[in-house]
Every structure is written in structure tokens, then in C-alpha cells.
Amino acid sequence: MWLRLRQIALIVADADTVAADLNAVFGIEVAYIDEHLPPVYGLQNRLLPVGTQFIEVCSPVRENTAGGRYLERRGGDGGYMVICQADDHAPRKARVEELGIRVVAARDTETACLMQLHPQDTGGSFLEIDWHVGADDLIPGWSHAIRGPWQDFIRTGRVRSIVAAEIQSPEPEKLAARWSEIIQDPVTSDAAGNPTIKLQNASLRFVAATDGRPEGLGGIDLAATDAESARTAARARGLLREDGVIVIGGMRIRLV
């Protein structure tokens, strides 16, 4: 069985501002706005392709929503969901049932399956495991997540893919072990000694929470094609730290 990182979702106060920062720094563009998000979510979104993966920027459109409460708990803009693509959904569902993990959203059709897990049961952040027909296509359809000619909006002049998600916790080793139990891939260590789970196309890195914020999705790594231009643009917008990390939407973004 394989698992790939397909999408990273952020929850922010102002989706348009964050999408504009992502565009200005990385050259990626909004390809889709889902006008049909279920009203129960109370969210709006912007999806920006990074190669054939996505950064989704969500923000609440009314009070007292789950997304809004999550935004408050994490103390401002930040990471929201790690969304993965599986080659076979049935074993993933069986594993989740075996572990007694609550599913907060699910959908099953002949061409796509969705399973969003409760963050209190996974720890770290929302973890979503999906399946979609045609995942091995050069340009996958992803019609369950994004519709319309989104492929026309792929821009790889500065970045070409998402290669890591960074999840922070007071107990990163314990959290990594829990995610490993769920997705059934082993925990290894990166060069800095952080517990890491390697997916087929990316890594999940678990680090100590040292920024004063609670447990959650704290950052991503992007494979750069023109890191210098991205950092120059980030510096001009006041988004570049002295250590070279770019901070947008409450996320630490490293170029590799």
C-alpha cells in the first residue's frame, strides 16, 4: 500500500490575503473556489496548485464554526489539514475502524472516497485519507476536490511540489508513533533527529512545539525551482525570517 501527500489546508482569518501572499512569493495561482462547500462548515476556500498537489486556504464566513474554533485554539492563522491519497481505500478504512478513530466526514463513490479523521483521535491536526481514480495519471483529475480546468493554473517557475509537512507537538515522538499506527508506515529520523514518516512523495516531520503555539500543523517544505526569487519576494513583503524561513498564513515554509 502507498500513501501520497496530495493537499495541505490552512485555516486563516482572511483567505484572500493569504492567497495573495502565496501568489506573490511562490508564483502559484488560485485555480478554484468551491462555491458549494456544505453550509455546515461555514467556510470559504481558495485552492492553489503546487504542481499536481494543492495548498487550500480556508477562512470562516460566519461565527461559531468548527474551523473558526480551531483557528482560535491555535492562536491565529495556521495549518489545518494533512490530506493524503491512498492507492486502496478499504484497508485504510478498516484500520481506522480497528483503532476506534472517529470519522468526521466521509464519502464513497465509484470514482472517489474520502475519510476525514477526528483530530482529537489522531493528534496533531486533521488527517484525511482519500482515494481517487486516476491518481497515477500524469495530471490526475482530482474532480472530487477541485473542478474545472485547474491544470491551466499550474505554475512551477518558483516551486514545483510539496515535499514535507511539519507537525509540532509537546511530544513529537508520541505523536509520530500515533500517526504511524494509523497509516501503517514506520517512524524514522531525519538528519536533525526529528521523528519522520516517509510517504511515497513526501515526508511527515514531527517537531517540538517551541513557538508558544499549541500542537498542530506548523509548516511545509516546498521543492524550489527558483528559491532566490521566492525569498526576494518574501523579503519585500516582510514575510522572510532571518533564518531563511518564509512565514505565510501562520505556516513556516522552507524551500528545499
FENQUI-V721314 format. One record per residue. N is the residue number from 1. RES is the residue in one letter. SS is DSSP state (alpha for helix, beta for strand, coil for the rest). OMEGA is omega in whole degrees, 0 to 359 (* if undefined). NEAR is the number of other C-alpha atoms within 12 Angstrom. Layout:
BEGIN
n=<N | N>
res=<RES | RES>
ss=<SS | SS>
omega=<OMEGA | OMEGA>
near=<NEAR | NEAR>
END
This chain:
BEGIN
n=<1 | 2 | 3 | 4 | 5 | 6 | 7 | 8 | 9 | 10 | 11 | 12 | 13 | 14 | 15 | 16 | 17 | 18 | 19 | 20 | 21 | 22 | 23 | 24 | 25 | 26 | 27 | 28 | 29 | 30 | 31 | 32 | 33 | 34 | 35 | 36 | 37 | 38 | 39 | 40 | 41 | 42 | 43 | 44 | 45 | 46 | 47 | 48 | 49 | 50 | 51 | 52 | 53 | 54 | 55 | 56 | 57 | 58 | 59 | 60 | 61 | 62 | 63 | 64 | 65 | 66 | 67 | 68 | 69 | 70 | 71 | 72 | 73 | 74 | 75 | 76 | 77 | 78 | 79 | 80 | 81 | 82 | 83 | 84 | 85 | 86 | 87 | 88 | 89 | 90 | 91 | 92 | 93 | 94 | 95 | 96 | 97 | 98 | 99 | 100 | 101 | 102 | 103 | 104 | 105 | 106 | 107 | 108 | 109 | 110 | 111 | 112 | 113 | 114 | 115 | 116 | 117 | 118 | 119 | 120 | 121 | 122 | 123 | 124 | 125 | 126 | 127 | 128 | 129 | 130 | 131 | 132 | 133 | 134 | 135 | 136 | 137 | 138 | 139 | 140 | 141 | 142 | 143 | 144 | 145 | 146 | 147 | 148 | 149 | 150 | 151 | 152 | 153 | 154 | 155 | 156 | 157 | 158 | 159 | 160 | 161 | 162 | 163 | 164 | 165 | 166 | 167 | 168 | 169 | 170 | 171 | 172 | 173 | 174 | 175 | 176 | 177 | 178 | 179 | 180 | 181 | 182 | 183 | 184 | 185 | 186 | 187 | 188 | 189 | 190 | 191 | 192 | 193 | 194 | 195 | 196 | 197 | 198 | 199 | 200 | 201 | 202 | 203 | 204 | 205 | 206 | 207 | 208 | 209 | 210 | 211 | 212 | 213 | 214 | 215 | 216 | 217 | 218 | 219 | 220 | 221 | 222 | 223 | 224 | 225 | 226 | 227 | 228 | 229 | 230 | 231 | 232 | 233 | 234 | 235 | 236 | 237 | 238 | 239 | 240 | 241 | 242 | 243 | 244 | 245 | 246 | 247 | 248 | 249 | 250 | 251 | 252 | 253 | 254 | 255 | 256>
res=<M | W | L | R | L | R | Q | I | A | L | I | V | A | D | A | D | T | V | A | A | D | L | N | A | V | F | G | I | E | V | A | Y | I | D | E | H | L | P | P | V | Y | G | L | Q | N | R | L | L | P | V | G | T | Q | F | I | E | V | C | S | P | V | R | E | N | T | A | G | G | R | Y | L | E | R | R | G | G | D | G | G | Y | M | V | I | C | Q | A | D | D | H | A | P | R | K | A | R | V | E | E | L | G | I | R | V | V | A | A | R | D | T | E | T | A | C | L | M | Q | L | H | P | Q | D | T | G | G | S | F | L | E | I | D | W | H | V | G | A | D | D | L | I | P | G | W | S | H | A | I | R | G | P | W | Q | D | F | I | R | T | G | R | V | R | S | I | V | A | A | E | I | Q | S | P | E | P | E | K | L | A | A | R | W | S | E | I | I | Q | D | P | V | T | S | D | A | A | G | N | P | T | I | K | L | Q | N | A | S | L | R | F | V | A | A | T | D | G | R | P | E | G | L | G | G | I | D | L | A | A | T | D | A | E | S | A | R | T | A | A | R | A | R | G | L | L | R | E | D | G | V | I | V | I | G | G | M | R | I | R | L | V>
ss=<coil | coil | beta | beta | beta | beta | beta | beta | beta | beta | beta | coil | coil | coil | alpha | alpha | alpha | alpha | alpha | alpha | alpha | alpha | alpha | alpha | alpha | alpha | coil | coil | coil | beta | beta | beta | coil | coil | coil | coil | coil | coil | alpha | alpha | alpha | coil | beta | beta | beta | beta | beta | beta | beta | beta | coil | coil | beta | beta | beta | beta | beta | beta | beta | beta | coil | coil | coil | coil | coil | alpha | alpha | alpha | alpha | alpha | alpha | alpha | alpha | coil | coil | coil | coil | beta | beta | beta | beta | beta | beta | beta | beta | beta | coil | coil | alpha | alpha | alpha | alpha | alpha | alpha | alpha | alpha | alpha | alpha | alpha | coil | coil | coil | beta | beta | beta | beta | beta | beta | coil | coil | coil | beta | beta | beta | beta | beta | beta | coil | alpha | alpha | alpha | alpha | coil | coil | coil | beta | beta | beta | beta | beta | beta | beta | coil | coil | coil | coil | coil | coil | coil | coil | coil | coil | coil | coil | coil | coil | coil | coil | coil | alpha | alpha | alpha | alpha | coil | coil | coil | coil | coil | beta | beta | beta | beta | beta | beta | beta | beta | beta | beta | beta | coil | coil | alpha | alpha | alpha | alpha | alpha | alpha | alpha | alpha | alpha | alpha | alpha | alpha | coil | coil | coil | beta | beta | beta | coil | coil | coil | coil | coil | beta | beta | beta | beta | coil | coil | coil | coil | beta | beta | beta | beta | beta | beta | coil | coil | coil | coil | coil | coil | coil | beta | beta | beta | beta | beta | beta | beta | beta | beta | coil | coil | alpha | alpha | alpha | alpha | alpha | alpha | alpha | alpha | alpha | alpha | coil | coil | coil | beta | coil | coil | coil | coil | coil | beta | beta | beta | coil | coil | beta | beta | beta | beta | beta | coil>
omega=<174 | 177 | 179 | 173 | 182 | 191 | 172 | 178 | 174 | 170 | 188 | 180 | 185 | 184 | 183 | 179 | 181 | 177 | 178 | 178 | 179 | 178 | 184 | 185 | 188 | 179 | 179 | 188 | 173 | 180 | 187 | 171 | 183 | 181 | 185 | 174 | 180 | 182 | 181 | 181 | 181 | 184 | 164 | 182 | 173 | 178 | 182 | 178 | 167 | 194 | 177 | 171 | 183 | 160 | 178 | 180 | 182 | 173 | 180 | 177 | 174 | 181 | 174 | 173 | 178 | 179 | 178 | 178 | 178 | 177 | 179 | 181 | 182 | 174 | 178 | 182 | 177 | 181 | 186 | 185 | 167 | 186 | 186 | 178 | 179 | 176 | 180 | 188 | 186 | 178 | 178 | 178 | 180 | 180 | 179 | 177 | 180 | 182 | 179 | 181 | 179 | 176 | 184 | 176 | 181 | 175 | 180 | 173 | 180 | 184 | 183 | 175 | 180 | 177 | 181 | 188 | 183 | 184 | 176 | 179 | 179 | 191 | 173 | 180 | 168 | 172 | 179 | 178 | 184 | 170 | 178 | 177 | 177 | 182 | 181 | 176 | 180 | 173 | 182 | 182 | 181 | 186 | 177 | 184 | 185 | 183 | 181 | 185 | 184 | 180 | 180 | 184 | 178 | 179 | 183 | 181 | 181 | 177 | 185 | 181 | 173 | 187 | 176 | 169 | 182 | 183 | 184 | 183 | 171 | 180 | 185 | 180 | 179 | 179 | 178 | 179 | 179 | 179 | 177 | 178 | 182 | 188 | 173 | 168 | 187 | 173 | 173 | 177 | 175 | 184 | 180 | 179 | 179 | 175 | 189 | 173 | 182 | 171 | 184 | 185 | 185 | 178 | 170 | 185 | 183 | 186 | 177 | 177 | 183 | 184 | 180 | 180 | 181 | 179 | 179 | 177 | 189 | 183 | 175 | 171 | 177 | 173 | 187 | 169 | 176 | 183 | 183 | 179 | 179 | 181 | 177 | 179 | 179 | 178 | 181 | 180 | 179 | 185 | 183 | 176 | 181 | 180 | 178 | 178 | 178 | 181 | 179 | 179 | 180 | 183 | 172 | 182 | 180 | 177 | 183 | *>
near=<16 | 25 | 33 | 38 | 40 | 42 | 40 | 46 | 46 | 50 | 49 | 37 | 31 | 28 | 32 | 26 | 22 | 38 | 36 | 25 | 33 | 41 | 33 | 26 | 35 | 44 | 32 | 38 | 36 | 36 | 32 | 29 | 26 | 24 | 15 | 16 | 20 | 13 | 15 | 17 | 23 | 23 | 34 | 33 | 38 | 38 | 40 | 48 | 42 | 39 | 35 | 35 | 45 | 43 | 50 | 42 | 45 | 40 | 40 | 31 | 23 | 17 | 17 | 16 | 21 | 26 | 36 | 30 | 24 | 32 | 33 | 23 | 20 | 31 | 22 | 28 | 37 | 45 | 47 | 48 | 40 | 47 | 37 | 44 | 41 | 34 | 24 | 24 | 32 | 20 | 21 | 34 | 30 | 18 | 23 | 30 | 17 | 13 | 20 | 16 | 27 | 23 | 27 | 22 | 21 | 20 | 22 | 18 | 14 | 13 | 20 | 27 | 30 | 32 | 34 | 31 | 36 | 25 | 28 | 20 | 24 | 34 | 35 | 41 | 43 | 38 | 43 | 41 | 41 | 40 | 41 | 32 | 24 | 19 | 28 | 17 | 11 | 12 | 19 | 25 | 24 | 33 | 22 | 25 | 38 | 32 | 19 | 17 | 17 | 30 | 29 | 19 | 24 | 30 | 29 | 29 | 24 | 31 | 38 | 28 | 37 | 39 | 35 | 38 | 46 | 43 | 47 | 39 | 30 | 22 | 23 | 33 | 28 | 23 | 37 | 38 | 26 | 30 | 39 | 28 | 23 | 32 | 35 | 24 | 24 | 20 | 29 | 22 | 20 | 18 | 9 | 11 | 15 | 26 | 32 | 34 | 38 | 29 | 31 | 20 | 25 | 31 | 35 | 48 | 41 | 43 | 32 | 28 | 24 | 16 | 19 | 15 | 25 | 27 | 35 | 48 | 46 | 45 | 43 | 43 | 33 | 38 | 27 | 28 | 22 | 22 | 28 | 20 | 20 | 37 | 33 | 22 | 24 | 31 | 23 | 16 | 22 | 19 | 29 | 26 | 20 | 12 | 14 | 21 | 27 | 34 | 33 | 40 | 38 | 33 | 40 | 31 | 40 | 32 | 33 | 22>
END
